[in-house]
Amino acid sequence: MDKLKILVVDDESRMRKLVKDFLTRSGYTVVEAADGMEAMDIFYDQNDIALIILDVMMPKMDGWQVCREVRMHSKVPIIMLTARGEERDELQGFELGVDEYISKPFSPKILVARVEAILRRTNVFAADEVVDAGGISVDKAAHEVKIDGVPIDLSYKEFELLAYFIENQGIALSREKILNNVWNYDYFGDARTIDTHVKKLRNKLGDKGEYIKTIWGMGYKFEVE
């Protein structure tokens, strides 16, 4: 398998070098951008980027703008870096489709662990797998879901949540377990995040949304009747 390519976007050259060194040592190919506009040029020019590590505060075009534009065209995983740890920034990031949120300063080893966890969840390493359950087909390579053969549009997190449910059919899953596996082991978000995503997912699945059962006081279970 070819090395997976990661785009690192940060206006601090020392930060880019630090991140690049650790990722390269872990077997990834790294491309760099010093500002948001350069990042978008690379994003449009290279269609094989597996993940983006994106700083918030940058000249010319900040991380929020980059994230918005990327999400108009792609569901590529995004890790947002910021010097601020305010909750409203995190909420804005997740609303825009950010997959992980890391505050500076951070441990490069933790960053690499997060990268690996996200790439496992996006199933880059098992890209030929297609899972079917009760007329719901999940194509992990194409990141595509079909209901009785008709494609439906899911956000990145909705896709990951559905895939996790289907892979754990018939198993009662606590909100904590879902957070740990879909939002990463050390995401300290509100469990209501899950309820919001489940509600949206059920709506998009139509009648098949009934497969996702609520277990009151605990969490959810995916079960095909």
C-alpha positions as CSV (number, residue, x, y, z in Angstrom):
1,M,0.0,0.0,0.0
2,D,1.2,3.5,-0.8
3,K,2.0,5.8,2.1
4,L,-1.0,7.9,3.1
5,K,-0.6,11.6,2.5
6,I,-1.4,14.2,5.2
7,L,-1.6,17.9,4.6
8,V,-0.2,20.0,7.5
9,V,-1.4,23.6,7.5
10,D,0.2,26.0,10.0
11,D,1.9,29.5,9.6
12,E,4.6,28.5,12.1
13,S,7.4,26.7,10.3
14,R,8.7,25.1,13.5
15,M,5.3,23.6,14.3
16,R,5.0,22.3,10.7
17,K,8.5,20.7,11.0
18,L,7.7,19.1,14.4
19,V,4.5,17.6,13.1
20,K,6.0,16.5,9.8
21,D,9.0,14.8,11.5
22,F,6.7,12.7,13.8
23,L,4.3,11.8,11.0
24,T,7.1,10.9,8.6
25,R,8.7,8.7,11.2
26,S,5.3,6.9,11.5
27,G,5.2,6.1,7.8
28,Y,3.1,9.0,6.4
29,T,3.9,11.3,3.4
30,V,3.5,14.9,4.5
31,V,2.8,18.0,2.4
32,E,2.9,21.5,4.0
33,A,1.1,24.8,3.6
34,A,2.0,28.0,5.4
35,D,-1.4,29.6,5.1
36,G,-5.0,28.8,4.2
37,M,-4.8,29.9,0.6
38,E,-1.8,27.7,0.0
39,A,-3.6,24.8,1.7
40,M,-6.6,25.2,-0.7
41,D,-4.3,25.3,-3.7
42,I,-2.7,22.0,-2.6
43,F,-6.1,20.5,-1.7
44,Y,-7.5,21.2,-5.2
45,D,-4.2,20.1,-6.9
46,Q,-3.7,16.8,-5.1
47,N,-6.7,14.5,-4.8
48,D,-5.1,11.8,-2.7
49,I,-4.9,13.6,0.7
50,A,-6.1,11.2,3.4
51,L,-6.2,13.7,6.3
52,I,-5.7,17.5,7.0
53,I,-4.1,18.9,10.1
54,L,-5.2,22.5,10.2
55,D,-4.3,25.5,12.4
56,V,-7.0,28.0,13.2
57,M,-5.2,31.3,13.4
58,M,-3.4,31.9,10.0
59,P,-2.9,34.8,7.6
60,K,-4.8,35.3,4.3
61,M,-7.4,32.6,5.1
62,D,-8.0,31.2,8.6
63,G,-8.7,27.6,9.6
64,W,-12.4,28.1,9.8
65,Q,-12.6,29.4,6.2
66,V,-10.4,26.5,5.0
67,C,-12.6,24.0,6.8
68,R,-15.8,25.4,5.3
69,E,-14.4,25.3,1.8
70,V,-13.0,21.8,2.1
71,R,-16.3,20.6,3.4
72,M,-18.1,21.9,0.3
73,H,-16.1,19.4,-1.7
74,S,-14.9,16.6,0.5
75,K,-15.4,14.6,3.7
76,V,-11.6,14.2,4.2
77,P,-10.9,14.0,8.0
78,I,-9.8,17.3,9.6
79,I,-7.9,17.7,12.8
80,M,-8.0,21.3,14.0
81,L,-5.1,22.9,16.0
82,T,-5.7,25.9,18.1
83,A,-4.0,27.9,20.9
84,R,-7.4,28.5,22.4
85,G,-9.3,25.9,24.4
86,E,-12.6,27.7,24.7
87,E,-15.7,25.5,24.4
88,R,-17.4,27.7,21.8
89,D,-14.4,27.2,19.5
90,E,-14.7,23.5,19.8
91,L,-18.5,23.6,19.1
92,Q,-17.9,25.7,16.1
93,G,-15.3,23.3,14.8
94,F,-17.6,20.2,15.2
95,E,-20.5,22.1,13.5
96,L,-18.2,22.8,10.6
97,G,-17.3,19.1,10.3
98,V,-14.0,19.0,12.2
99,D,-13.2,15.5,13.4
100,E,-10.8,16.1,16.2
101,Y,-9.8,19.2,18.1
102,I,-6.3,19.6,19.7
103,S,-5.2,22.6,21.8
104,K,-1.6,23.8,21.7
105,P,0.7,22.9,23.2
106,F,0.2,19.2,22.6
107,S,2.3,16.1,22.5
108,P,3.3,15.1,19.0
109,K,2.9,11.4,20.0
110,I,-0.7,12.1,21.0
111,L,-1.3,13.8,17.6
112,V,0.1,10.8,15.8
113,A,-2.2,8.5,17.8
114,R,-5.2,10.6,16.9
115,V,-4.2,10.6,13.2
116,E,-3.9,6.8,13.3
117,A,-7.3,6.4,15.2
118,I,-9.1,8.6,12.6
119,L,-7.6,6.8,9.7
120,R,-8.6,3.5,11.2
121,R,-12.1,4.8,11.6
122,T,-12.3,6.0,8.1
123,N,-11.3,2.4,7.1
124,V,-8.5,3.4,4.8
125,F,-6.8,0.2,5.8
126,A,-9.8,-1.9,5.0
127,A,-10.9,0.0,1.9
128,D,-12.5,-2.9,0.0
129,E,-15.1,-3.7,2.7
130,V,-18.8,-3.3,2.1
131,V,-21.2,-4.0,4.9
132,D,-25.0,-4.6,4.3
133,A,-27.7,-4.7,7.0
134,G,-31.4,-4.7,6.3
135,G,-31.2,-2.9,3.0
136,I,-28.6,-0.4,4.2
137,S,-25.3,-0.8,2.3
138,V,-22.2,0.9,3.7
139,D,-19.3,1.1,1.2
140,K,-16.2,2.1,3.3
141,A,-13.9,2.7,0.3
142,A,-16.3,5.1,-1.3
143,H,-17.6,6.4,2.0
144,E,-21.0,5.9,0.6
145,V,-24.3,4.7,2.0
146,K,-27.2,3.3,0.0
147,I,-30.8,2.6,1.1
148,D,-32.2,-0.2,-1.1
149,G,-29.7,0.8,-3.7
150,V,-30.4,4.6,-3.6
151,P,-27.4,6.7,-2.3
152,I,-28.1,9.0,0.7
153,D,-26.0,11.9,1.8
154,L,-24.5,11.6,5.3
155,S,-22.0,13.8,7.1
156,Y,-18.6,12.3,8.1
157,K,-19.7,11.7,11.7
158,E,-23.1,10.3,10.6
159,F,-21.3,7.9,8.3
160,E,-18.9,6.8,11.1
161,L,-21.8,6.4,13.6
162,L,-23.9,4.3,11.2
163,A,-20.8,2.1,10.4
164,Y,-20.2,1.6,14.1
165,F,-23.8,0.6,14.7
166,I,-23.9,-1.9,11.9
167,E,-20.6,-3.4,12.9
168,N,-22.1,-3.9,16.4
169,Q,-25.5,-5.2,15.4
170,G,-27.6,-6.5,18.4
171,I,-25.2,-5.1,20.9
172,A,-26.3,-2.5,23.5
173,L,-23.9,0.4,23.2
174,S,-23.6,3.0,26.0
175,R,-23.2,6.7,25.0
176,E,-19.7,6.6,26.6
177,K,-18.7,3.6,24.4
178,I,-20.0,5.4,21.3
179,L,-18.1,8.5,22.2
180,N,-14.9,6.5,22.8
181,N,-15.2,4.7,19.5
182,V,-16.6,7.2,17.1
183,W,-15.5,10.5,18.6
184,N,-12.1,9.1,19.9
185,Y,-11.2,7.8,23.3
186,D,-10.3,11.2,24.9
187,Y,-13.0,13.4,23.5
188,F,-14.7,14.9,26.6
189,G,-17.8,16.2,24.8
190,D,-21.3,16.2,26.0
191,A,-23.1,12.9,25.4
192,R,-26.0,15.0,23.9
193,T,-23.8,15.2,20.8
194,I,-24.6,11.5,20.2
195,D,-28.3,12.1,20.6
196,T,-28.2,14.9,18.1
197,H,-26.3,12.8,15.6
198,V,-28.6,9.8,16.1
199,K,-31.7,12.0,15.5
200,K,-30.3,13.3,12.2
201,L,-29.1,9.8,11.2
202,R,-32.6,8.3,11.8
203,N,-34.2,11.0,9.7
204,K,-31.9,10.4,6.8
205,L,-32.4,6.6,7.0
206,G,-36.2,7.1,6.7
207,D,-38.1,4.0,7.7
208,K,-34.8,2.1,8.3
209,G,-34.1,4.6,11.1
210,E,-36.2,2.4,13.3
211,Y,-33.3,-0.1,13.3
212,I,-31.6,2.3,15.8
213,K,-33.3,1.5,19.1
214,T,-33.0,3.8,22.1
215,I,-32.1,2.0,25.3
216,W,-33.4,4.5,27.9
217,G,-30.8,5.6,30.4
218,M,-28.0,3.9,28.6
219,G,-27.6,4.4,24.9
220,Y,-28.5,2.7,21.6
221,K,-28.7,-0.6,19.8
222,F,-28.8,-1.3,16.1
223,E,-31.1,-4.2,15.3
224,V,-32.7,-5.3,12.0
225,E,-36.2,-6.5,12.6
